[in-house]
Amino acid sequence: MRIGRKHLILDTSWQEMANCLGVDPDLFFPERGASTREAKEVCRGCVVREDCLEYALANGEKFGIWGGMSERERRRIRRQRALERQAAAAAASTETG
């Protein structure tokens, strides 16, 4: 059974408390192959880091640093969560028989 599309997260009020507020957005969208270290440093210790990451994951953000993670790191999280959902669904279907 397939579940419908993910719901987009539209609430962005968390952004008002973000460490990156007022920082040049270009820092979070480096050229391909450029370092992400400075952007991730801004994210380190940010009180809304998890909110930012979840926003990016839920909204399919494919570019930039969100919640201290690169596109590649977010893809890894999405894949892991998909595998966990598949395993949970398989376990549930074997339990109901």
VMD Tcl script that draws the C-alpha trace (Angstrom):
set ca {
  {0.00 0.00 0.00}
  {1.40 3.40 -0.97}
  {0.75 6.40 1.15}
  {0.09 9.70 -0.63}
  {2.63 12.46 -1.10}
  {4.32 13.88 1.94}
  {2.72 16.96 3.38}
  {4.78 20.08 2.88}
  {5.78 21.92 6.01}
  {4.67 25.48 5.56}
  {5.40 26.82 9.06}
  {8.67 28.71 8.92}
  {8.36 30.64 12.20}
  {11.42 28.77 13.49}
  {13.53 30.77 11.04}
  {13.23 33.83 13.29}
  {15.48 32.09 15.86}
  {18.01 30.66 13.40}
  {21.74 31.36 13.66}
  {21.75 32.07 9.92}
  {19.31 34.96 10.18}
  {21.02 37.89 8.48}
  {23.88 35.77 7.08}
  {24.51 35.94 3.33}
  {22.39 33.10 1.82}
  {25.12 32.38 -0.74}
  {27.13 30.85 2.11}
  {24.54 28.05 2.32}
  {24.48 27.40 -1.42}
  {28.15 26.89 -2.30}
  {29.28 26.10 -5.82}
  {29.60 22.41 -6.62}
  {32.75 21.05 -4.99}
  {33.23 24.11 -2.76}
  {33.60 23.74 1.00}
  {30.50 23.60 3.17}
  {32.51 24.03 6.38}
  {31.60 27.68 7.02}
  {27.88 27.11 6.49}
  {27.89 24.06 8.75}
  {29.75 26.08 11.38}
  {26.90 28.63 11.40}
  {24.47 25.73 11.93}
  {26.46 24.19 14.78}
  {24.68 24.91 18.05}
  {21.68 26.52 16.36}
  {18.58 26.06 18.50}
  {16.38 25.41 15.45}
  {18.78 23.12 13.59}
  {16.43 20.12 13.78}
  {13.46 22.20 12.61}
  {15.51 23.43 9.67}
  {16.61 19.91 8.74}
  {13.08 18.52 8.99}
  {11.77 21.41 6.89}
  {14.30 20.60 4.17}
  {13.53 16.87 4.29}
  {9.75 17.36 4.23}
  {9.90 19.90 1.41}
  {12.40 18.02 -0.73}
  {15.07 20.73 -0.65}
  {17.70 19.41 -3.04}
  {20.24 22.21 -2.79}
  {22.16 23.97 -0.08}
  {22.96 23.40 3.56}
  {19.90 22.93 5.75}
  {20.09 21.96 9.42}
  {23.85 21.63 9.06}
  {23.59 18.96 6.37}
  {24.45 18.89 2.69}
  {22.30 17.53 -0.11}
  {24.19 14.22 0.02}
  {23.73 13.90 3.78}
  {20.00 14.62 3.48}
  {19.64 12.02 0.70}
  {21.22 9.48 3.05}
  {18.67 10.34 5.76}
  {15.76 10.08 3.29}
  {16.97 6.67 2.11}
  {17.42 5.43 5.68}
  {13.94 6.60 6.67}
  {12.43 4.97 3.58}
  {14.12 1.68 4.46}
  {12.84 1.94 8.03}
  {9.29 2.59 6.77}
  {9.52 -0.41 4.43}
  {10.78 -2.64 7.24}
  {7.99 -1.43 9.56}
  {5.38 -2.03 6.86}
  {6.75 -5.50 6.17}
  {6.72 -6.33 9.87}
  {3.15 -5.05 10.22}
  {1.96 -7.08 7.24}
  {3.48 -10.29 8.62}
  {1.86 -9.65 12.00}
  {-1.59 -9.25 10.47}
  {-0.95 -12.30 8.46}
}
mol new
graphics top color blue
foreach p $ca { graphics top sphere $p radius 0.5 }
foreach p [lrange $ca 0 end-1] q [lrange $ca 1 end] { graphics top cylinder $p $q radius 0.2 }
display resetview
